[in-house]
Amino acid sequence: MKNIKAFLLTGYVSIGFIYAIYSNFFGQYQYKSFAYNIGRALVWPASMFPSVGKFLGGIVVS
């Protein structure tokens, strides 16, 4: 079980890092700093799929 959790966490962070690099050089927010893009990459599913962002917003507001 611990091995699967580590694998999923590593995959999530890897995709987030790739998304941050892409956003920093080619994305809509390329004029922002790399730190801003890393912050967006921490919640990359909400950035890539707008419905996930609405769902997370609903959880936070509730």
Contact map, one row per residue, 1 for C-alpha under 8 A:
11111000000000000000000000000000000000000000000000000000000000
11111100000000000000000000000000000000000000000000000000000000
11111110000000000000000000000000000000000000000000000000000000
11111111000000000000000000000000000000000000000000000000000000
11111111100000000000000000000000000000000000000000000000000000
01111111110000000000000000000000000000000000000000000000000000
00111111111000000000000000000000000000000000000000000000000000
00011111111100000000000000000000000000000000000000000000000000
00001111111110000000000000000000000000000000000000000000000000
00000111111111000000000000000000000000000000000000000000000000
00000011111111100000000000000000000000000000000000000000000000
00000001111111110000000000000000000000000000000000000000000000
00000000111111111000000000000000000000000100000000000000000000
00000000011111111100000000000000000000000000000000000000000000
00000000001111111110000000000000000000000000000000000000000000
00000000000111111111000000000000000001001111000000000000000000
00000000000011111111100000000000000001001000000000000000000000
00000000000001111111110000000000000000000000000000000000000000
00000000000000111111111000000000000000001001000000000000000000
00000000000000011111111100000000010011011000000000000000000000
00000000000000001111111110000000010010000000000000000000000000
00000000000000000111111111100000000000000000000000000000000000
00000000000000000011111111111100000010000000000000000000000000
00000000000000000001111111101111110010000000000000000000000000
00000000000000000000111111100100000000000000000000000000000000
00000000000000000000011111110100000000000000000000000000000000
00000000000000000000011111111100000000000000000000000000000000
00000000000000000000001001111100000000000000000000000000000000
00000000000000000000001100111111000010000000000000000000000000
00000000000000000000001111111111100000000000000000000000000000
00000000000000000000000100001111100000000000000000000000000000
00000000000000000000000100001111110110000000000000000000000000
00000000000000000000000100000111111110000000000000000000000000
00000000000000000001100100000001111111000000000000000000000000
00000000000000000000000000000000111111100000000000000000000000
00000000000000000000000000000001111111110000000000000000000000
00000000000000000001101100001001111111111000000000000000000000
00000000000000011001000000000000011111111100000000000000000000
00000000000000000000000000000000001111111110000000000000000000
00000000000000000001000000000000000111111111001000000000000000
00000000000000011011000000000000000011111111001000000000000000
00000000000010010000000000000000000001111111000000000000000000
00000000000000010000000000000000000000111111111000000000000000
00000000000000010010000000000000000000011111111100000000000000
00000000000000000000000000000000000000000011111110011000000000
00000000000000000000000000000000000000000011111111111101000000
00000000000000000000000000000000000000011011111111001000000000
00000000000000000000000000000000000000000001111111000000000000
00000000000000000000000000000000000000000000111111111000000000
00000000000000000000000000000000000000000000011111111100000000
00000000000000000000000000000000000000000000010011111110000000
00000000000000000000000000000000000000000000110011111111000000
00000000000000000000000000000000000000000000111011111111100000
00000000000000000000000000000000000000000000010001111111110000
00000000000000000000000000000000000000000000000000111111111000
00000000000000000000000000000000000000000000010000011111111100
00000000000000000000000000000000000000000000000000001111111110
00000000000000000000000000000000000000000000000000000111111111
00000000000000000000000000000000000000000000000000000011111111
00000000000000000000000000000000000000000000000000000001111111
00000000000000000000000000000000000000000000000000000000111111
00000000000000000000000000000000000000000000000000000000011111
